Amino acid sequence: MSPTRRQGSAGPEGFMRLALRLARRAGQRTWPNPRVGAVVVRGGRVLGQGYHHRPGAAHAEILALDEAGPAARGADLYVTLEPCHCQGRTPPCTERVLAAGLRRVIIGTLDPNPRECGAGAERLRRAGLEVRAGLLEDDCRELNREYNVFIQRGRPYVVVKAASSLDGRLAPSSRDARWVSSKESRVHAHRLRARLQGILVGIGTLLQDDPALNVRHLRGRDPVVAILDSHLRTPARSRVLTTPRGAPVWIYCSPRAPRARAVDLERAGARVVRVPARAGRLELPAVLADLLDRGVHSLLVEGGSQVLGAVFAARTVDWVELAVAGCLLGADGVPLLGAPGPARVADAPRVEPLGLRRCGPDVLLSGPVRWPEGEARFCATVGEGE
């Protein structure tokens, strides 16, 4: 069917939703670039469409304009993210948009990248093009939530995954190794491991459970493993080091950790990374910054109570996945967050909107974390509890 005969969804929102669907086709292949979809429309007909496939490839706007050809003159361009105006691996999209002779550009959301934010839209306006921004803005921003955190906060996008009892306990006081959650919830956890680039745990979890921290139960790539281990107590024969995997294992320790232990662990296949510490406790922001520098842009935190408390303390949690099992473990069980919380409900981080669905016999609670103004009231470093 000719592009000029292709029928689009009726109305501006329909065309932007089509651009969103196109953008999602890329999956994670565009990283560290954002996912973008674009549609060229005139008279209710879709003349051209495209989405960004991978870094270095043509941007969504260019593909849509290429497909539309000369028919783009006088048409509208719907694009989920502001067209770029800077030279990168590809030429600026704004120049090609202007050359196409479009009537109007409708943008879902501005690019959070400081060198782009609003500049592309302003370039088009100055050249006399009608520009509208903010159509389905929340949906377009949500499309690239990992990219937005990476660009704006200089750290990986952090997802906390945990399984607890009805009364908010990770395990009984005996540290019984049996699973709190169901097999269905564990499969979901492995799905998260396969989707995100890295996984973070503390030495307490490693010594208690000896996890392999790879992807099982389904097909998928293994994440990079990051272990918080101030004093390098990780056993060289632990499963995380002896299980074949498709990604490296990095052990974060304090500058004073024993050199001999570092040599032993690197011989076992790990990479030891020393980061700043205070009173023997690792500074979590330094760990996250190092992970980002090493190419980990999305991180799953599966640590124990102390690690979960620490990532909330540093206000570095972006999304929560909590499987709640139908059991009660009592006041002496291991709490979900092993750190003091805020004094007032108004100061507490909230998961909004809170998603709820069944996962086997468990209930899976999930959603983005919304942080209040002001400082968090949790302990901010990771130490021996790790």
Contacts in CASP RR format, 6 or more apart in sequence:
PFRMAT RR
TARGET T0000
AUTHOR 0000-0000-0000
METHOD contacts of the structure
MODEL  1
MSPTRRQGSAGPEGFMRLALRLARRAGQRTWPNPRVGAVVVRGGRVLGQG
YHHRPGAAHAEILALDEAGPAARGADLYVTLEPCHCQGRTPPCTERVLAA
GLRRVIIGTLDPNPRECGAGAERLRRAGLEVRAGLLEDDCRELNREYNVF
IQRGRPYVVVKAASSLDGRLAPSSRDARWVSSKESRVHAHRLRARLQGIL
VGIGTLLQDDPALNVRHLRGRDPVVAILDSHLRTPARSRVLTTPRGAPVW
IYCSPRAPRARAVDLERAGARVVRVPARAGRLELPAVLADLLDRGVHSLL
VEGGSQVLGAVFAARTVDWVELAVAGCLLGADGVPLLGAPGPARVADAPR
VEPLGLRRCGPDVLLSGPVRWPEGEARFCATVGEGE
3 46 0 8 1.000
3 47 0 8 1.000
3 48 0 8 1.000
3 67 0 8 1.000
3 68 0 8 1.000
3 71 0 8 1.000
4 45 0 8 1.000
4 47 0 8 1.000
4 71 0 8 1.000
5 45 0 8 1.000
6 45 0 8 1.000
6 46 0 8 1.000
6 47 0 8 1.000
6 48 0 8 1.000
7 44 0 8 1.000
7 45 0 8 1.000
7 46 0 8 1.000
8 14 0 8 1.000
8 15 0 8 1.000
8 18 0 8 1.000
8 39 0 8 1.000
8 41 0 8 1.000
8 44 0 8 1.000
8 45 0 8 1.000
8 46 0 8 1.000
9 15 0 8 1.000
9 17 0 8 1.000
9 18 0 8 1.000
10 44 0 8 1.000
11 44 0 8 1.000
12 78 0 8 1.000
12 106 0 8 1.000
12 135 0 8 1.000
13 135 0 8 1.000
13 136 0 8 1.000
15 39 0 8 1.000
15 41 0 8 1.000
15 46 0 8 1.000
15 76 0 8 1.000
15 78 0 8 1.000
15 106 0 8 1.000
16 39 0 8 1.000
16 78 0 8 1.000
16 80 0 8 1.000
16 106 0 8 1.000
16 108 0 8 1.000
16 135 0 8 1.000
16 136 0 8 1.000
16 139 0 8 1.000
16 140 0 8 1.000
17 136 0 8 1.000
17 139 0 8 1.000
18 39 0 8 1.000
18 46 0 8 1.000
18 49 0 8 1.000
18 78 0 8 1.000
19 37 0 8 1.000
19 38 0 8 1.000
19 39 0 8 1.000
19 49 0 8 1.000
19 60 0 8 1.000
19 78 0 8 1.000
19 79 0 8 1.000
19 80 0 8 1.000
20 37 0 8 1.000
20 80 0 8 1.000
20 136 0 8 1.000
20 139 0 8 1.000
20 140 0 8 1.000
20 143 0 8 1.000
22 37 0 8 1.000
22 38 0 8 1.000
22 39 0 8 1.000
22 49 0 8 1.000
22 50 0 8 1.000
22 51 0 8 1.000
22 60 0 8 1.000
23 35 0 8 1.000
23 36 0 8 1.000
23 37 0 8 1.000
23 51 0 8 1.000
23 52 0 8 1.000
23 60 0 8 1.000
23 80 0 8 1.000
23 143 0 8 1.000
24 35 0 8 1.000
24 143 0 8 1.000
25 51 0 8 1.000
26 35 0 8 1.000
26 51 0 8 1.000
26 52 0 8 1.000
26 53 0 8 1.000
26 54 0 8 1.000
27 35 0 8 1.000
28 195 0 8 1.000
29 53 0 8 1.000
29 54 0 8 1.000
30 36 0 8 1.000
30 52 0 8 1.000
30 53 0 8 1.000
30 54 0 8 1.000
30 55 0 8 1.000
31 55 0 8 1.000
31 146 0 8 1.000
31 147 0 8 1.000
31 297 0 8 1.000
32 55 0 8 1.000
32 147 0 8 1.000
32 150 0 8 1.000
32 297 0 8 1.000
33 52 0 8 1.000
33 55 0 8 1.000
33 56 0 8 1.000
33 147 0 8 1.000
34 52 0 8 1.000
34 81 0 8 1.000
34 111 0 8 1.000
34 143 0 8 1.000
34 144 0 8 1.000
34 147 0 8 1.000
35 51 0 8 1.000
35 52 0 8 1.000
35 80 0 8 1.000
35 143 0 8 1.000
35 144 0 8 1.000
35 147 0 8 1.000
36 51 0 8 1.000
36 52 0 8 1.000
36 59 0 8 1.000
36 60 0 8 1.000
36 61 0 8 1.000
36 79 0 8 1.000
36 80 0 8 1.000
36 81 0 8 1.000
37 49 0 8 1.000
37 50 0 8 1.000
37 51 0 8 1.000
37 52 0 8 1.000
37 60 0 8 1.000
37 64 0 8 1.000
37 79 0 8 1.000
37 80 0 8 1.000
37 81 0 8 1.000
38 49 0 8 1.000
38 50 0 8 1.000
38 51 0 8 1.000
38 59 0 8 1.000
38 60 0 8 1.000
38 61 0 8 1.000
38 63 0 8 1.000
38 64 0 8 1.000
38 77 0 8 1.000
38 78 0 8 1.000
38 79 0 8 1.000
38 80 0 8 1.000
39 46 0 8 1.000
39 48 0 8 1.000
39 49 0 8 1.000
39 50 0 8 1.000
39 64 0 8 1.000
39 77 0 8 1.000
39 78 0 8 1.000
39 79 0 8 1.000
40 46 0 8 1.000
40 47 0 8 1.000
40 48 0 8 1.000
40 49 0 8 1.000
40 64 0 8 1.000
40 65 0 8 1.000
40 67 0 8 1.000
40 68 0 8 1.000
40 71 0 8 1.000
40 72 0 8 1.000
40 75 0 8 1.000
40 76 0 8 1.000
40 77 0 8 1.000
40 78 0 8 1.000
40 102 0 8 1.000
41 47 0 8 1.000
41 75 0 8 1.000
41 76 0 8 1.000
41 77 0 8 1.000
41 78 0 8 1.000
42 71 0 8 1.000
42 72 0 8 1.000
42 74 0 8 1.000
42 75 0 8 1.000
42 76 0 8 1.000
47 67 0 8 1.000
47 68 0 8 1.000
47 69 0 8 1.000
47 71 0 8 1.000
47 72 0 8 1.000
47 75 0 8 1.000
48 64 0 8 1.000
48 65 0 8 1.000
48 67 0 8 1.000
48 68 0 8 1.000
48 72 0 8 1.000
49 63 0 8 1.000
49 64 0 8 1.000
49 67 0 8 1.000
50 60 0 8 1.000
50 63 0 8 1.000
50 64 0 8 1.000
50 67 0 8 1.000
51 60 0 8 1.000
51 63 0 8 1.000
52 58 0 8 1.000
52 59 0 8 1.000
52 60 0 8 1.000
55 89 0 8 1.000
56 89 0 8 1.000
56 90 0 8 1.000
57 90 0 8 1.000
58 66 0 8 1.000
58 90 0 8 1.000
59 83 0 8 1.000
59 84 0 8 1.000
59 90 0 8 1.000
59 93 0 8 1.000
60 79 0 8 1.000
60 80 0 8 1.000
61 77 0 8 1.000
61 79 0 8 1.000
61 83 0 8 1.000
61 93 0 8 1.000
61 96 0 8 1.000
61 97 0 8 1.000
62 90 0 8 1.000
62 93 0 8 1.000
62 96 0 8 1.000
64 77 0 8 1.000
64 79 0 8 1.000
65 72 0 8 1.000
65 77 0 8 1.000
65 96 0 8 1.000
65 97 0 8 1.000
65 100 0 8 1.000
68 75 0 8 1.000
68 100 0 8 1.000
72 100 0 8 1.000
72 101 0 8 1.000
72 102 0 8 1.000
73 100 0 8 1.000
73 101 0 8 1.000
73 102 0 8 1.000
74 101 0 8 1.000
74 102 0 8 1.000
74 103 0 8 1.000
75 102 0 8 1.000
75 103 0 8 1.000
76 102 0 8 1.000
76 103 0 8 1.000
76 104 0 8 1.000
76 105 0 8 1.000
76 106 0 8 1.000
77 97 0 8 1.000
77 100 0 8 1.000
77 102 0 8 1.000
77 104 0 8 1.000
77 105 0 8 1.000
77 106 0 8 1.000
78 106 0 8 1.000
78 135 0 8 1.000
79 105 0 8 1.000
79 106 0 8 1.000
79 107 0 8 1.000
79 108 0 8 1.000
80 107 0 8 1.000
80 108 0 8 1.000
80 109 0 8 1.000
80 140 0 8 1.000
80 143 0 8 1.000
81 107 0 8 1.000
81 108 0 8 1.000
81 109 0 8 1.000
81 110 0 8 1.000
81 111 0 8 1.000
81 140 0 8 1.000
81 144 0 8 1.000
82 107 0 8 1.000
82 108 0 8 1.000
82 109 0 8 1.000
82 110 0 8 1.000
82 111 0 8 1.000
82 116 0 8 1.000
82 117 0 8 1.000
82 118 0 8 1.000
82 120 0 8 1.000
82 121 0 8 1.000
82 133 0 8 1.000
83 92 0 8 1.000
83 93 0 8 1.000
83 94 0 8 1.000
83 97 0 8 1.000
83 105 0 8 1.000
83 107 0 8 1.000
83 120 0 8 1.000
83 121 0 8 1.000
83 124 0 8 1.000
84 92 0 8 1.000
84 93 0 8 1.000
84 94 0 8 1.000
84 111 0 8 1.000
84 116 0 8 1.000
84 120 0 8 1.000
85 92 0 8 1.000
85 93 0 8 1.000
85 94 0 8 1.000
85 116 0 8 1.000
85 119 0 8 1.000
85 120 0 8 1.000
85 123 0 8 1.000
86 92 0 8 1.000
86 115 0 8 1.000
86 116 0 8 1.000
86 119 0 8 1.000
94 120 0 8 1.000
94 123 0 8 1.000
94 124 0 8 1.000
97 105 0 8 1.000
97 124 0 8 1.000
97 129 0 8 1.000
98 124 0 8 1.000
98 127 0 8 1.000
98 129 0 8 1.000
102 129 0 8 1.000
103 129 0 8 1.000
103 130 0 8 1.000
104 129 0 8 1.000
104 130 0 8 1.000
104 131 0 8 1.000
104 132 0 8 1.000
105 121 0 8 1.000
105 124 0 8 1.000
105 129 0 8 1.000
105 130 0 8 1.000
105 131 0 8 1.000
105 132 0 8 1.000
106 132 0 8 1.000
106 133 0 8 1.000
106 135 0 8 1.000
107 121 0 8 1.000
107 131 0 8 1.000
107 132 0 8 1.000
107 133 0 8 1.000
107 134 0 8 1.000
107 135 0 8 1.000
108 133 0 8 1.000
108 134 0 8 1.000
108 135 0 8 1.000
108 136 0 8 1.000
108 137 0 8 1.000
108 140 0 8 1.000
109 133 0 8 1.000
109 134 0 8 1.000
109 137 0 8 1.000
109 140 0 8 1.000
109 141 0 8 1.000
110 116 0 8 1.000
110 117 0 8 1.000
110 118 0 8 1.000
110 121 0 8 1.000
110 133 0 8 1.000
111 117 0 8 1.000
111 118 0 8 1.000
111 120 0 8 1.000
112 147 0 8 1.000
112 148 0 8 1.000
112 151 0 8 1.000
112 152 0 8 1.000
113 151 0 8 1.000
114 151 0 8 1.000
121 131 0 8 1.000
121 133 0 8 1.000
124 131 0 8 1.000
125 131 0 8 1.000
134 140 0 8 1.000
141 148 0 8 1.000
145 157 0 8 1.000
145 318 0 8 1.000
145 319 0 8 1.000
145 368 0 8 1.000
146 157 0 8 1.000
146 297 0 8 1.000
146 298 0 8 1.000
149 155 0 8 1.000
149 156 0 8 1.000
149 157 0 8 1.000
149 158 0 8 1.000
149 318 0 8 1.000
150 156 0 8 1.000
150 157 0 8 1.000
150 292 0 8 1.000
150 297 0 8 1.000
154 289 0 8 1.000
154 292 0 8 1.000
155 285 0 8 1.000
155 288 0 8 1.000
155 289 0 8 1.000
155 291 0 8 1.000
155 292 0 8 1.000
155 316 0 8 1.000
156 197 0 8 1.000
156 198 0 8 1.000
156 288 0 8 1.000
156 291 0 8 1.000
156 292 0 8 1.000
156 296 0 8 1.000
156 297 0 8 1.000
156 298 0 8 1.000
156 299 0 8 1.000
157 297 0 8 1.000
157 298 0 8 1.000
157 299 0 8 1.000
157 318 0 8 1.000
157 319 0 8 1.000
158 288 0 8 1.000
158 299 0 8 1.000
158 301 0 8 1.000
158 311 0 8 1.000
158 316 0 8 1.000
158 317 0 8 1.000
158 318 0 8 1.000
158 319 0 8 1.000
159 192 0 8 1.000
159 196 0 8 1.000
159 298 0 8 1.000
159 299 0 8 1.000
159 300 0 8 1.000
159 301 0 8 1.000
159 317 0 8 1.000
159 318 0 8 1.000
159 319 0 8 1.000
159 320 0 8 1.000
159 321 0 8 1.000
160 301 0 8 1.000
160 308 0 8 1.000
160 311 0 8 1.000
160 312 0 8 1.000
160 317 0 8 1.000
160 319 0 8 1.000
160 320 0 8 1.000
160 321 0 8 1.000
160 322 0 8 1.000
161 189 0 8 1.000
161 192 0 8 1.000
161 300 0 8 1.000
161 301 0 8 1.000
161 302 0 8 1.000
161 321 0 8 1.000
161 322 0 8 1.000
162 170 0 8 1.000
162 302 0 8 1.000
162 303 0 8 1.000
162 304 0 8 1.000
162 308 0 8 1.000
162 321 0 8 1.000
162 322 0 8 1.000
162 323 0 8 1.000
162 336 0 8 1.000
163 170 0 8 1.000
163 179 0 8 1.000
163 180 0 8 1.000
163 181 0 8 1.000
163 185 0 8 1.000
163 189 0 8 1.000
163 322 0 8 1.000
163 323 0 8 1.000
163 324 0 8 1.000
163 325 0 8 1.000
163 362 0 8 1.000
164 170 0 8 1.000
164 180 0 8 1.000
164 322 0 8 1.000
164 323 0 8 1.000
164 324 0 8 1.000
164 325 0 8 1.000
164 336 0 8 1.000
165 180 0 8 1.000
165 324 0 8 1.000
165 325 0 8 1.000
165 326 0 8 1.000
165 327 0 8 1.000
165 328 0 8 1.000
165 329 0 8 1.000
165 330 0 8 1.000
166 324 0 8 1.000
166 325 0 8 1.000
166 326 0 8 1.000
166 327 0 8 1.000
166 328 0 8 1.000
167 328 0 8 1.000
167 329 0 8 1.000
167 330 0 8 1.000
168 324 0 8 1.000
168 329 0 8 1.000
168 335 0 8 1.000
168 336 0 8 1.000
169 180 0 8 1.000
169 329 0 8 1.000
169 330 0 8 1.000
169 333 0 8 1.000
169 334 0 8 1.000
169 335 0 8 1.000
169 336 0 8 1.000
170 180 0 8 1.000
170 304 0 8 1.000
170 305 0 8 1.000
170 333 0 8 1.000
170 334 0 8 1.000
170 335 0 8 1.000
170 336 0 8 1.000
171 180 0 8 1.000
171 329 0 8 1.000
171 333 0 8 1.000
171 334 0 8 1.000
172 329 0 8 1.000
172 330 0 8 1.000
172 332 0 8 1.000
172 333 0 8 1.000
172 334 0 8 1.000
173 332 0 8 1.000
173 333 0 8 1.000
173 334 0 8 1.000
175 208 0 8 1.000
175 334 0 8 1.000
177 208 0 8 1.000
177 209 0 8 1.000
179 186 0 8 1.000
180 325 0 8 1.000
180 327 0 8 1.000
180 329 0 8 1.000
181 323 0 8 1.000
181 325 0 8 1.000
181 362 0 8 1.000
182 323 0 8 1.000
182 325 0 8 1.000
182 359 0 8 1.000
182 360 0 8 1.000
182 361 0 8 1.000
182 362 0 8 1.000
184 359 0 8 1.000
184 360 0 8 1.000
184 361 0 8 1.000
184 362 0 8 1.000
185 323 0 8 1.000
185 325 0 8 1.000
185 359 0 8 1.000
185 360 0 8 1.000
185 362 0 8 1.000
185 364 0 8 1.000
186 217 0 8 1.000
187 217 0 8 1.000
187 218 0 8 1.000
188 321 0 8 1.000
188 323 0 8 1.000
188 359 0 8 1.000
188 364 0 8 1.000
189 302 0 8 1.000
189 321 0 8 1.000
189 323 0 8 1.000
190 215 0 8 1.000
190 216 0 8 1.000
190 217 0 8 1.000
190 218 0 8 1.000
191 218 0 8 1.000
192 300 0 8 1.000
192 321 0 8 1.000
193 199 0 8 1.000
193 213 0 8 1.000
193 214 0 8 1.000
193 215 0 8 1.000
193 222 0 8 1.000
193 223 0 8 1.000
193 300 0 8 1.000
194 215 0 8 1.000
194 218 0 8 1.000
194 219 0 8 1.000
194 220 0 8 1.000
194 221 0 8 1.000
194 223 0 8 1.000
195 298 0 8 1.000
196 223 0 8 1.000
196 298 0 8 1.000
196 299 0 8 1.000
196 300 0 8 1.000
197 223 0 8 1.000
197 224 0 8 1.000
197 295 0 8 1.000
197 296 0 8 1.000
197 297 0 8 1.000
197 298 0 8 1.000
197 299 0 8 1.000
198 223 0 8 1.000
198 224 0 8 1.000
198 225 0 8 1.000
198 226 0 8 1.000
198 247 0 8 1.000
198 291 0 8 1.000
198 296 0 8 1.000
198 298 0 8 1.000
198 299 0 8 1.000
198 300 0 8 1.000
199 213 0 8 1.000
199 223 0 8 1.000
199 224 0 8 1.000
199 225 0 8 1.000
199 226 0 8 1.000
199 299 0 8 1.000
199 300 0 8 1.000
199 301 0 8 1.000
199 302 0 8 1.000
200 226 0 8 1.000
200 227 0 8 1.000
200 228 0 8 1.000
200 287 0 8 1.000
200 299 0 8 1.000
200 300 0 8 1.000
200 301 0 8 1.000
200 302 0 8 1.000
200 303 0 8 1.000
200 307 0 8 1.000
200 311 0 8 1.000
201 211 0 8 1.000
201 213 0 8 1.000
201 225 0 8 1.000
201 226 0 8 1.000
201 227 0 8 1.000
201 228 0 8 1.000
201 301 0 8 1.000
201 302 0 8 1.000
201 303 0 8 1.000
201 304 0 8 1.000
201 307 0 8 1.000
202 227 0 8 1.000
202 228 0 8 1.000
202 229 0 8 1.000
202 303 0 8 1.000
202 304 0 8 1.000
202 306 0 8 1.000
202 307 0 8 1.000
202 382 0 8 1.000
202 385 0 8 1.000
202 386 0 8 1.000
203 227 0 8 1.000
203 228 0 8 1.000
203 229 0 8 1.000
203 230 0 8 1.000
203 233 0 8 1.000
203 234 0 8 1.000
203 385 0 8 1.000
203 386 0 8 1.000
204 304 0 8 1.000
204 306 0 8 1.000
204 385 0 8 1.000
204 386 0 8 1.000
205 211 0 8 1.000
205 302 0 8 1.000
205 303 0 8 1.000
205 304 0 8 1.000
205 307 0 8 1.000
205 386 0 8 1.000
206 227 0 8 1.000
206 229 0 8 1.000
206 234 0 8 1.000
206 238 0 8 1.000
206 240 0 8 1.000
207 233 0 8 1.000
207 235 0 8 1.000
210 238 0 8 1.000
210 239 0 8 1.000
210 240 0 8 1.000
211 239 0 8 1.000
211 240 0 8 1.000
212 239 0 8 1.000
212 240 0 8 1.000
212 243 0 8 1.000
212 245 0 8 1.000
213 223 0 8 1.000
213 225 0 8 1.000
213 240 0 8 1.000
213 302 0 8 1.000
214 222 0 8 1.000
214 243 0 8 1.000
214 245 0 8 1.000
215 221 0 8 1.000
215 222 0 8 1.000
215 223 0 8 1.000
221 246 0 8 1.000
221 247 0 8 1.000
222 245 0 8 1.000
222 246 0 8 1.000
222 247 0 8 1.000
223 247 0 8 1.000
223 300 0 8 1.000
224 247 0 8 1.000
224 248 0 8 1.000
224 249 0 8 1.000
224 250 0 8 1.000
224 291 0 8 1.000
224 294 0 8 1.000
224 296 0 8 1.000
225 240 0 8 1.000
225 245 0 8 1.000
225 247 0 8 1.000
225 248 0 8 1.000
225 249 0 8 1.000
225 250 0 8 1.000
226 250 0 8 1.000
226 251 0 8 1.000
226 252 0 8 1.000
226 287 0 8 1.000
226 291 0 8 1.000
226 296 0 8 1.000
226 299 0 8 1.000
227 234 0 8 1.000
227 240 0 8 1.000
227 249 0 8 1.000
227 250 0 8 1.000
227 251 0 8 1.000
227 252 0 8 1.000
227 270 0 8 1.000
228 252 0 8 1.000
228 282 0 8 1.000
228 284 0 8 1.000
228 287 0 8 1.000
228 307 0 8 1.000
228 382 0 8 1.000
228 383 0 8 1.000
228 386 0 8 1.000
229 251 0 8 1.000
229 252 0 8 1.000
229 253 0 8 1.000
229 257 0 8 1.000
229 386 0 8 1.000
230 253 0 8 1.000
230 254 0 8 1.000
230 257 0 8 1.000
230 277 0 8 1.000
230 280 0 8 1.000
230 281 0 8 1.000
230 282 0 8 1.000
230 382 0 8 1.000
230 383 0 8 1.000
230 384 0 8 1.000
230 386 0 8 1.000
231 253 0 8 1.000
231 254 0 8 1.000
231 257 0 8 1.000
231 258 0 8 1.000
231 261 0 8 1.000
231 384 0 8 1.000
232 251 0 8 1.000
232 253 0 8 1.000
232 257 0 8 1.000
232 258 0 8 1.000
232 261 0 8 1.000
232 262 0 8 1.000
232 265 0 8 1.000
232 272 0 8 1.000
234 240 0 8 1.000
234 241 0 8 1.000
234 251 0 8 1.000
234 265 0 8 1.000
234 270 0 8 1.000
235 241 0 8 1.000
236 264 0 8 1.000
236 265 0 8 1.000
236 267 0 8 1.000
236 268 0 8 1.000
237 268 0 8 1.000
240 249 0 8 1.000
241 249 0 8 1.000
241 265 0 8 1.000
241 268 0 8 1.000
241 269 0 8 1.000
241 270 0 8 1.000
242 268 0 8 1.000
248 270 0 8 1.000
248 271 0 8 1.000
249 269 0 8 1.000
249 270 0 8 1.000
249 271 0 8 1.000
250 270 0 8 1.000
250 271 0 8 1.000
250 272 0 8 1.000
250 273 0 8 1.000
250 291 0 8 1.000
250 294 0 8 1.000
251 265 0 8 1.000
251 270 0 8 1.000
251 271 0 8 1.000
251 272 0 8 1.000
251 273 0 8 1.000
252 273 0 8 1.000
252 274 0 8 1.000
252 275 0 8 1.000
252 282 0 8 1.000
252 287 0 8 1.000
252 290 0 8 1.000
253 262 0 8 1.000
253 272 0 8 1.000
253 273 0 8 1.000
253 274 0 8 1.000
253 275 0 8 1.000
253 282 0 8 1.000
254 274 0 8 1.000
254 275 0 8 1.000
254 277 0 8 1.000
254 280 0 8 1.000
254 281 0 8 1.000
254 282 0 8 1.000
255 274 0 8 1.000
255 275 0 8 1.000
255 276 0 8 1.000
255 277 0 8 1.000
256 277 0 8 1.000
256 280 0 8 1.000
257 272 0 8 1.000
257 274 0 8 1.000
262 272 0 8 1.000
265 272 0 8 1.000
266 272 0 8 1.000
273 290 0 8 1.000
275 282 0 8 1.000
275 283 0 8 1.000
275 286 0 8 1.000
275 287 0 8 1.000
275 290 0 8 1.000
276 282 0 8 1.000
276 283 0 8 1.000
276 286 0 8 1.000
277 283 0 8 1.000
277 381 0 8 1.000
278 381 0 8 1.000
279 381 0 8 1.000
280 383 0 8 1.000
281 381 0 8 1.000
281 382 0 8 1.000
281 383 0 8 1.000
282 381 0 8 1.000
282 382 0 8 1.000
282 383 0 8 1.000
282 386 0 8 1.000
283 381 0 8 1.000
284 310 0 8 1.000
284 311 0 8 1.000
284 313 0 8 1.000
284 314 0 8 1.000
284 316 0 8 1.000
284 380 0 8 1.000
284 381 0 8 1.000
284 382 0 8 1.000
285 314 0 8 1.000
285 316 0 8 1.000
288 299 0 8 1.000
288 314 0 8 1.000
288 316 0 8 1.000
291 299 0 8 1.000
301 307 0 8 1.000
301 308 0 8 1.000
301 311 0 8 1.000
301 317 0 8 1.000
304 334 0 8 1.000
305 334 0 8 1.000
305 335 0 8 1.000
305 336 0 8 1.000
305 337 0 8 1.000
305 338 0 8 1.000
305 385 0 8 1.000
306 338 0 8 1.000
306 339 0 8 1.000
306 382 0 8 1.000
306 383 0 8 1.000
306 385 0 8 1.000
306 386 0 8 1.000
307 382 0 8 1.000
307 386 0 8 1.000
308 336 0 8 1.000
308 337 0 8 1.000
308 338 0 8 1.000
309 337 0 8 1.000
309 338 0 8 1.000
309 339 0 8 1.000
309 378 0 8 1.000
309 379 0 8 1.000
310 339 0 8 1.000
310 378 0 8 1.000
310 379 0 8 1.000
310 380 0 8 1.000
310 381 0 8 1.000
310 382 0 8 1.000
311 317 0 8 1.000
312 337 0 8 1.000
312 339 0 8 1.000
312 349 0 8 1.000
312 376 0 8 1.000
312 378 0 8 1.000
313 339 0 8 1.000
313 376 0 8 1.000
313 378 0 8 1.000
313 379 0 8 1.000
313 380 0 8 1.000
313 381 0 8 1.000
314 376 0 8 1.000
314 380 0 8 1.000
315 349 0 8 1.000
315 371 0 8 1.000
315 376 0 8 1.000
317 349 0 8 1.000
317 369 0 8 1.000
318 368 0 8 1.000
318 369 0 8 1.000
319 366 0 8 1.000
319 367 0 8 1.000
319 368 0 8 1.000
319 369 0 8 1.000
320 351 0 8 1.000
320 365 0 8 1.000
320 366 0 8 1.000
320 367 0 8 1.000
320 369 0 8 1.000
321 364 0 8 1.000
321 365 0 8 1.000
321 366 0 8 1.000
321 367 0 8 1.000
322 336 0 8 1.000
322 364 0 8 1.000
322 365 0 8 1.000
322 366 0 8 1.000
323 359 0 8 1.000
323 362 0 8 1.000
323 363 0 8 1.000
323 364 0 8 1.000
323 365 0 8 1.000
324 362 0 8 1.000
324 363 0 8 1.000
324 364 0 8 1.000
324 365 0 8 1.000
325 361 0 8 1.000
325 362 0 8 1.000
326 361 0 8 1.000
326 362 0 8 1.000
337 378 0 8 1.000
338 379 0 8 1.000
339 378 0 8 1.000
339 379 0 8 1.000
340 377 0 8 1.000
340 378 0 8 1.000
340 379 0 8 1.000
341 348 0 8 1.000
341 377 0 8 1.000
341 378 0 8 1.000
342 348 0 8 1.000
342 376 0 8 1.000
342 377 0 8 1.000
343 377 0 8 1.000
346 372 0 8 1.000
347 372 0 8 1.000
347 374 0 8 1.000
347 376 0 8 1.000
347 377 0 8 1.000
348 372 0 8 1.000
349 369 0 8 1.000
349 370 0 8 1.000
349 371 0 8 1.000
349 372 0 8 1.000
349 376 0 8 1.000
350 369 0 8 1.000
350 370 0 8 1.000
350 372 0 8 1.000
351 365 0 8 1.000
351 366 0 8 1.000
351 367 0 8 1.000
351 368 0 8 1.000
351 369 0 8 1.000
351 370 0 8 1.000
352 367 0 8 1.000
352 368 0 8 1.000
352 370 0 8 1.000
353 367 0 8 1.000
353 368 0 8 1.000
354 365 0 8 1.000
354 366 0 8 1.000
354 367 0 8 1.000
355 365 0 8 1.000
355 366 0 8 1.000
355 367 0 8 1.000
356 363 0 8 1.000
356 364 0 8 1.000
356 365 0 8 1.000
357 363 0 8 1.000
357 364 0 8 1.000
358 364 0 8 1.000
END
